[in-house]
Structure formats: structure tokens, C-alpha cells
Amino acid sequence: RARTIYQNTTAQTEDHHRAYGYYSHAHVGWNGVSYGYHNNDGRLYSNVSGSIYAYLAMSYGPDWGNGPNATIIGCGYNLQTSSLFFILNGAFLGYAPKPVSIIQQPYTAGISLHALGSRAEVNIGQEPFAFHFDLFCKEETS
């Protein structure tokens, strides 16, 4: 049985407002229940209340994706430890600062784009990941 789930997205836009993470119909991490790593400030946004804009913003990683080049951002969730993590252009950024519990609810990965012409390609394993996911899983279980 899989202990960790993962996907990555290649995002490209001239706009500086993008967010990536688990479940939302607006800004990922602002509306409940969702978790998102935002590119414009590198913060992790978490809303577990179910109320709009009742989020917690935490320092997490570098800002990302500002400019014309595509950025590969990955999101993973360790089912055993309830730990959320993100990958930026193949580099592991570490686990989110606060354990999350998304598995008790329906969930999906999501991305927010805010400019016409922005595009995203989602990879759920049909192409090789920029991140060495298999090696990561092996190290996590040893």
C-alpha cells in the first residue's frame, strides 16, 4: 500500500500570483479546507476551519515562478505521518511546518492561475518526475 502520494505541475505565467497545494476552489490555502504553497511570498497557507479567509500563513520556502520560464512545483503527502511537502524544480523543500490531516476528507491537488495565457501541465506519473520520488519513498521507509 502506498504511504506517500505525489504529483508535480509545470506552471508558466507572466503573472506573479500562483498557488499550489491540496484542494480549493479559489486561492489554494485561503479557503477551507485547503493547503497551498504560494509563489509570490513563499509562504504555506493553511485553512482547516472551512470558513473563507480564516487561514494561517507560515514561512516555508522561497518565492518561485516569477518570470517567463516554466517552474516545476511538486506536492506530496505522507499518509503515515500526515506530513505535507513541496518540491521546487526537483529540490525537496522539507515538510510543512505543521502536520496536516487531509486524508479524512475528500481531497485533490490544485493550482491557482490568475492571468490570461497562464498554463499548467499536471504530471501524476505519466512522465518522469523532476523529483526522484521512488528514491525518496525508499529513504522514507528505511
ABEGO torsion letter per residue (X at the ends): XBABBBBBBBBBBABABBBBEBEBABBBGABOBBBBBBAAAGBBBBBAAGBBGBBBBBBABBBBGBEABBBBBBBBBBAAAGBBBBBBGGBBAEBBABBBBAAABBBBBBBBBABBGBBBBBBAGABBBABBAAAAAAAAAX
